[in-house]
Amino acid sequence: MGPVVVTTIGILFLVSEFGSGFFHIGHTYPVIFIVIGVILLASAMAPMDGHVEFPLTPPPASPVPPGVAPPYSNPYAGPGQ
């Protein structure tokens, strides 16, 4: 929603610079609310079929294949070395 609102505000400022007194930003600010409302309505009506949700837990680590050295682990406790 953010990029559309920022683009709309930019277009309104551009129109107010090139337009006459009617297109002043004070007269056109309701367009921002209309754009926000259209975006919220479109997102509420969009189907959720085919959307993939990210898993909340990472997948389990795969075992080390044979012939490959396991990753190094520090035998000493504590930070540092």
Order of alpha helices (4+ residues) and beta strands (2+ residues): alpha-alpha-alpha
